[in-house]
Amino acid sequence: MKGKLRLVFLLLITFLYLSCFAAQAQQRTRSTARTTRTKSKAQLERERRTTLRRIKETSRILAQTQQKKEASIGQLNALKEKLTVQQGVIRNISTELKTVETDVRQTEGQVQQTQQSLEQLRAEYARMIYAASKTANGYNRIMLLFAADSFNSFLRRLRYVRQYSEVRQAQAAQINATQQKLSRQLTNLNEQRQQKSTLLSSQISEKKNLINLKTQQDQVVTKLSQQEENLRQELARRQQAVQRLDNLIAQRVREEIARAARVAAAARAARAKAGGPGSTSRTSTADEDASTSRVNRVTLTPETAALSSSFADNHGRLLWPVAHGFISQHFGRHAHPVLKNVVVENRGVDIQTNAGEPVRAIFDGKVLTVSSVPGMNNIVMIQHGEYFTVYAKLRSVSVREGQEVKARATIGTVQTNSEGTSEVQFQLWRNSANLNPESWLGRK
């Protein structure tokens, strides 16, 4: 009987240890999974806030284009942007829904496991109580202790009795903790199911909005298609305006390259003169070589070189020229939004925004040009070392040529055309090379 009692104690202690170890391992696994899901949910929440902000911006801009009660390219662009954002909303909801569904399945599995563990604990506790009752009927505990044939045996029996009592208490505590855990899991499961139901309703609503937007877009395209002749005339006027702007930019870049080369040559001549006799001919040859190598490049001073380097280091992180809005026409060649088989080319990006929106410098620099071009309205060109930024379609200008400006400084306000479209044309150049501004601009 003593051997049987000892075996019962050892089995119960081993079972309790293994149960605790397994519970800790499961807890670590669930904790890691929760951390991963929390990060994912936080990211989805950030995307949702960004998307909602874009929807508000686009809706406001679209409303302004609709005030004229006539279909326009600006209205079509705003509808396209809102469609794109709306599709993003649906994708975001779908992703969040999948995450919640995964959480529901995992929580259901956890509930099932916890229920099974609770049943096992209760069964084991019942067996323990039964074993204790049988032992108590067979031997009185005090007699069991004093029946030991040695003092060491007495101590071992006393330790077994104490351990047995501790195991029972620990088992009861674990049952209580498991019951509480099960209650929390069931509460969490109900909340997740409610969240899933809310997301499903939201998804249905957003899909209806998407259908309505597509219908509006089709209606605008139909109306614009009936104005083909007007659109072709408008396109021809734009191409002429673009050509005039290109000529202005090319001229000012050439002038700046030549001016910087003259200044650098004068500085080298001054240094050569200070160097003493016999250095003039060598310097003249060096100037000719330098002039030849810098035909298409701005000759940089240490200050402008540092500015150019800083500008280049901010590739992909530059400010937007306006705080609100969206790119209505992208860089490069692309199909006309309405006219078939017509390709348009954009040297920069057109950003559609709110009426009266302030236009700002995207980086520190010097105002190189303030001018006016028919079809492009007011123009501001800012130099950042060997980089140049161009801001066209301005209603008003608040800077002057030669003025040093800082990033975020207001340089003017956006123009609103006769159709109610407020749009700024933004270009980026490195010397004579035209760059894609979209890859340089950061997030708004």
C-alpha positions in Angstrom: 0.0 0.0 0.0 2.9 2.3 0.8 4.3 1.7 -2.7 0.9 2.5 -4.3 0.6 5.7 -2.3 4.1 6.8 -3.4 3.3 6.0 -7.0 0.1 8.1 -6.8 2.0 11.1 -5.4 4.7 10.9 -8.1 2.2 10.6 -10.9 0.1 13.5 -9.7 3.2 15.8 -9.2 4.5 14.8 -12.7 1.1 15.5 -14.3 0.9 18.9 -12.6 4.3 19.9 -13.7 3.7 18.8 -17.3 0.3 20.6 -17.3 1.9 23.8 -16.1 4.7 23.5 -18.7 2.3 22.9 -21.5 0.1 25.8 -20.4 3.1 28.2 -20.3 4.2 27.0 -23.8 0.7 27.6 -25.2 0.6 31.0 -23.5 3.9 32.0 -25.2 2.6 30.9 -28.6 -0.7 32.7 -28.2 1.2 35.8 -27.0 3.4 35.8 -30.0 0.4 35.4 -32.3 -1.4 38.2 -30.6 1.6 40.5 -31.0 1.7 39.8 -34.7 -2.0 40.3 -35.2 -1.8 43.5 -33.1 0.8 44.9 -35.5 -1.3 43.9 -38.4 -4.4 45.5 -37.0 -2.4 48.7 -36.2 -1.2 48.9 -39.8 -4.8 48.4 -41.1 -6.0 51.1 -38.8 -3.4 53.5 -40.1 -4.3 52.7 -43.7 -8.0 53.1 -42.8 -7.4 56.6 -41.4 -5.3 57.6 -44.4 -8.0 56.3 -46.8 -10.8 58.1 -45.0 -8.7 61.3 -45.2 -8.2 60.9 -48.9 -11.9 60.2 -49.4 -12.8 63.5 -47.6 -10.2 65.4 -49.7 -11.4 63.9 -53.0 -15.1 64.4 -52.2 -14.4 68.1 -51.5 -12.5 68.5 -54.7 -15.1 66.6 -56.7 -17.9 68.8 -55.2 -16.0 71.9 -56.4 -15.8 70.6 -60.0 -19.5 69.7 -60.0 -20.6 73.2 -59.1 -20.4 74.2 -62.8 -23.1 71.6 -63.6 -21.1 70.6 -66.7 -18.9 67.5 -67.3 -15.2 68.3 -67.3 -11.9 66.5 -67.4 -11.3 67.7 -63.8 -14.5 66.1 -62.7 -13.6 62.9 -64.4 -10.2 62.9 -62.8 -11.8 63.5 -59.3 -14.2 60.6 -59.9 -11.3 58.3 -61.0 -9.4 59.2 -57.8 -12.4 58.6 -55.6 -13.0 55.3 -57.3 -9.4 54.3 -56.6 -9.7 55.3 -53.0 -13.0 53.6 -52.7 -11.5 50.4 -54.0 -8.7 50.8 -51.4 -11.4 51.1 -48.7 -13.0 47.8 -49.8 -9.6 46.1 -49.9 -8.8 47.4 -46.5 -12.1 46.1 -45.1 -11.6 42.7 -46.8 -8.1 42.4 -45.3 -9.5 43.4 -41.9 -12.3 41.0 -42.3 -9.9 38.1 -43.1 -7.9 39.1 -40.0 -11.0 39.0 -37.8 -12.1 35.7 -39.3 -8.7 34.3 -38.5 -9.0 35.6 -34.9 -12.5 34.1 -34.6 -11.2 30.7 -35.8 -8.2 30.8 -33.4 -10.4 31.9 -30.5 -12.9 29.2 -31.2 -10.0 26.7 -31.2 -8.7 28.2 -27.9 -12.1 27.9 -26.4 -12.3 24.3 -27.4 -8.8 23.5 -26.0 -9.6 25.3 -22.8 -12.9 23.4 -22.4 -11.0 20.1 -23.0 -8.3 21.1 -20.5 -11.0 22.1 -17.9 -12.7 18.7 -18.3 -9.3 16.9 -18.0 -8.5 18.9 -14.9 -11.8 18.2 -13.3 -11.5 14.5 -14.1 -8.0 14.4 -12.7 -9.1 16.2 -9.6 -12.0 13.7 -9.2 -9.6 10.8 -9.4 -7.3 12.5 -6.9 -10.2 13.0 -4.4 -11.2 9.3 -4.9 -7.7 8.1 -4.3 -7.5 10.3 -1.2 -10.7 8.8 0.1 -9.5 5.3 -0.4 -6.2 6.0 1.3 -8.0 7.6 4.2 -10.3 4.5 4.6 -7.3 2.2 4.5 -5.0 3.9 6.9 -5.3 6.8 9.3 -2.7 9.4 8.2 -1.2 9.7 11.7 -0.9 5.9 12.0 0.7 5.9 8.6 3.3 8.3 9.8 4.0 6.5 13.1 4.1 3.1 11.4 7.4 4.1 9.8 10.2 1.8 10.7 12.8 4.6 10.9 13.0 8.4 11.3 14.0 8.9 7.7 10.9 6.9 6.6 8.8 9.0 8.8 10.1 12.2 7.1 9.5 10.8 3.7 5.9 9.9 4.6 5.4 13.3 6.1 6.7 14.9 2.9 4.4 12.8 0.7 1.4 13.8 2.8 2.3 17.5 2.5 2.9 17.2 -1.2 -0.3 15.4 -1.8 -2.2 18.3 0.0 -0.3 20.9 -2.1 -1.0 19.1 -5.3 -4.7 19.1 -4.5 -4.7 22.8 -3.8 -2.7 23.6 -6.9 -5.1 21.5 -9.0 -8.1 23.3 -7.6 -6.4 26.7 -8.3 -5.6 25.6 -11.8 -9.2 24.6 -12.4 -10.4 28.0 -11.1 -7.9 29.8 -13.4 -8.9 27.8 -16.4 -12.6 28.6 -15.7 -11.8 32.3 -15.7 -9.7 32.0 -18.8 -12.5 30.2 -20.6 -14.9 33.0 -19.6 -12.5 35.7 -21.0 -12.1 33.7 -24.2 -15.9 33.4 -24.7 -16.3 37.2 -24.1 -13.6 37.9 -26.7 -15.2 35.5 -29.1 -18.5 37.3 -28.9 -16.8 40.6 -29.5 -14.9 39.3 -32.5 -18.1 37.9 -34.0 -19.8 41.3 -33.5 -16.8 43.0 -35.2 -17.1 40.5 -38.1 -20.8 41.3 -38.5 -20.1 45.1 -38.5 -17.3 44.7 -41.1 -19.6 42.6 -43.4 -22.2 45.4 -43.3 -19.6 48.0 -44.0 -18.2 46.0 -46.9 -21.7 45.8 -48.5 -22.3 49.5 -48.0 -18.9 50.4 -49.6 -19.5 48.2 -52.5 -22.8 50.0 -53.2 -20.8 53.3 -53.1 -18.4 51.9 -55.6 -21.2 51.0 -58.0 -22.6 54.5 -57.7 -19.2 56.0 -58.4 -18.8 53.8 -61.5 -22.2 54.9 -62.7 -21.2 58.6 -62.3 -18.0 58.0 -64.1 -19.7 56.4 -67.0 -22.1 59.3 -67.2 -19.3 61.9 -67.3 -17.4 59.9 -69.9 -20.5 59.8 -72.1 -21.0 63.5 -71.8 -17.4 64.3 -72.5 -17.4 62.0 -75.5 -20.1 64.2 -77.0 -17.8 67.2 -76.7 -14.9 65.6 -78.7 -14.3 68.7 -80.8 -14.0 70.9 -77.7 -11.7 68.4 -76.1 -9.4 68.3 -79.1 -9.2 72.1 -79.1 -8.5 72.1 -75.4 -5.8 69.5 -75.9 -4.2 71.6 -78.7 -4.1 74.7 -76.4 -2.6 72.7 -73.6 0.2 71.3 -75.9 1.0 74.8 -77.0 1.2 76.0 -73.4 3.4 73.0 -72.5 5.7 73.8 -75.3 6.0 77.4 -74.2 6.7 76.3 -70.7 9.4 73.8 -71.9 11.1 76.6 -73.9 11.1 78.9 -70.8 12.5 76.2 -68.6 15.2 75.2 -71.1 16.2 78.8 -71.6 16.5 79.6 -67.9 18.4 76.4 -67.2 20.9 77.3 -70.0 21.2 80.8 -68.7 21.9 79.5 -65.2 24.5 77.0 -66.5 26.3 79.8 -68.4 26.1 82.2 -65.5 27.5 79.7 -63.0 30.3 78.8 -65.4 31.2 82.5 -65.8 31.3 83.0 -62.1 33.5 79.8 -61.6 35.8 80.9 -64.4 36.2 84.3 -62.9 37.0 82.8 -59.5 39.6 80.5 -61.0 41.1 83.4 -62.9 41.4 85.4 -59.7 43.0 82.5 -58.0 45.4 82.0 -60.9 46.3 85.7 -60.8 47.0 85.5 -57.2 49.2 82.5 -57.9 51.9 84.5 -59.7 53.4 84.7 -63.3 53.3 81.7 -65.6 50.0 80.3 -64.4 47.7 82.2 -66.8 48.1 79.9 -69.8 47.7 76.8 -67.7 44.6 78.2 -66.1 43.1 79.3 -69.5 43.5 75.7 -70.8 42.0 74.3 -67.6 39.0 76.7 -68.0 38.4 75.6 -71.6 38.4 72.0 -70.5 36.1 72.7 -67.6 33.8 74.7 -69.8 33.6 71.9 -72.3 32.9 69.3 -69.6 30.2 71.5 -68.0 28.2 72.4 -71.0 25.0 70.7 -69.7 25.7 71.1 -66.0 25.5 73.8 -63.4 28.9 74.6 -62.0 28.5 74.2 -58.3 30.1 76.2 -55.5 30.7 74.4 -52.2 27.4 75.8 -50.9 25.3 74.8 -53.9 27.0 71.4 -54.0 25.9 70.8 -50.4 22.4 71.9 -51.3 22.3 69.6 -54.3 23.5 66.7 -52.1 20.9 67.4 -49.5 18.2 67.6 -52.1 19.3 64.2 -53.6 19.4 62.6 -50.1 15.7 63.4 -49.7 14.7 61.4 -52.8 11.3 59.8 -52.0 10.8 62.1 -49.0 10.2 65.6 -50.5 7.2 67.7 -49.6 4.2 67.9 -51.9 3.8 71.3 -53.4 0.3 71.4 -51.9 -0.9 70.0 -48.6 -4.1 68.5 -50.1 -5.0 66.9 -53.3 -4.2 64.0 -55.7 -2.2 63.5 -58.9 -4.7 64.0 -61.7 -2.3 63.5 -64.5 0.9 61.4 -64.1 4.4 61.9 -65.5 5.2 60.7 -69.0 3.1 59.4 -71.9 -0.3 58.0 -71.4 -3.7 57.7 -73.1 -6.1 60.6 -73.1 -8.9 59.9 -70.5 -11.6 60.4 -73.2 -10.3 60.8 -76.7 -9.5 57.4 -78.3 -6.1 56.8 -79.9 -4.7 60.1 -78.5 -1.6 60.0 -76.4 -0.6 62.9 -74.2 2.8 63.6 -72.6 3.4 65.3 -69.3 6.8 66.7 -68.2 5.7 66.7 -64.6 2.6 65.9 -62.6 -0.7 67.8 -62.4 -2.0 67.9 -58.8 -5.7 68.6 -58.4 -6.5 70.4 -55.2 -8.9 72.8 -53.5 -9.7 76.2 -54.8 -7.3 78.8 -53.3 -4.9 76.1 -52.0 -1.5 77.6 -51.0 1.4 76.3 -53.1 4.6 75.8 -51.2 8.3 75.2 -52.0 9.2 71.6 -51.6 12.8 72.3 -50.5 15.2 75.1 -49.6 16.4 77.1 -52.6 16.5 80.3 -54.6 13.7 81.6 -56.8 15.2 81.6 -60.2 12.2 82.7 -62.3 8.8 84.3 -61.8 7.0 84.5 -65.1 3.7 84.1 -66.9 3.0 81.6 -69.7 -0.3 81.6 -71.6 -2.2 78.5 -70.7 -0.1 77.9 -67.7 -0.8 81.2 -65.9 1.9 82.3 -63.4 5.1 80.3 -63.1 7.7 80.0 -60.3 11.0 78.2 -60.8 13.2 77.5 -57.8 16.8 76.3 -58.0 18.2 73.8 -55.5 21.9 73.6 -56.6 21.8 71.6 -59.8 18.1 70.7 -59.3 15.2 72.9 -60.4 11.5 72.7 -59.4 8.8 74.3 -61.4 5.4 75.3 -60.2 2.9 76.3 -62.9 -0.9 77.2 -63.0 -0.6 79.7 -60.1 -3.3 82.3 -59.7 -1.0 84.5 -57.6 2.7 84.6 -56.7 4.1 85.7 -53.3 7.9 85.5 -54.0 10.3 87.4 -56.2 13.3 86.4 -58.4 16.5 86.0 -56.4 14.7 85.4 -53.1 15.9 82.6 -50.8 13.1 80.4 -49.7 12.8 77.6 -47.2 10.9 74.4 -47.5 7.2 74.8 -46.8 7.4 78.5 -47.7 4.2 79.7 -49.5 5.1 80.8 -53.0 1.6 81.4 -54.4 -1.9 80.0 -54.7 -3.4 77.6 -57.2 -5.4 78.7 -60.1 -9.0 77.5 -60.7 -10.0 77.3 -64.4 -13.3 78.1 -66.0 -14.5 74.5 -65.4 -14.0 74.8 -61.7 -10.8 72.6 -61.6 -8.0 73.8 -59.3 -4.8 72.2 -60.5 -1.1 72.9 -60.1 1.5 71.6 -62.6 4.7 70.5 -60.8 8.0 69.6 -62.6 11.4 68.5 -61.5 14.7 68.9 -63.4 18.3 68.1 -62.8 20.2 70.5 -65.0 18.7 69.8 -68.5 17.3 66.4 -67.6 13.6 66.0 -66.9 12.8 63.8 -63.8 9.7 62.0 -62.7 8.5 63.9 -59.6 6.4 61.1 -58.3 9.4 59.0 -57.3 10.8 62.0 -55.4 7.7 63.1 -53.5 7.0 61.5 -50.1 3.7 60.9 -48.4 1.5 63.8 -47.7 
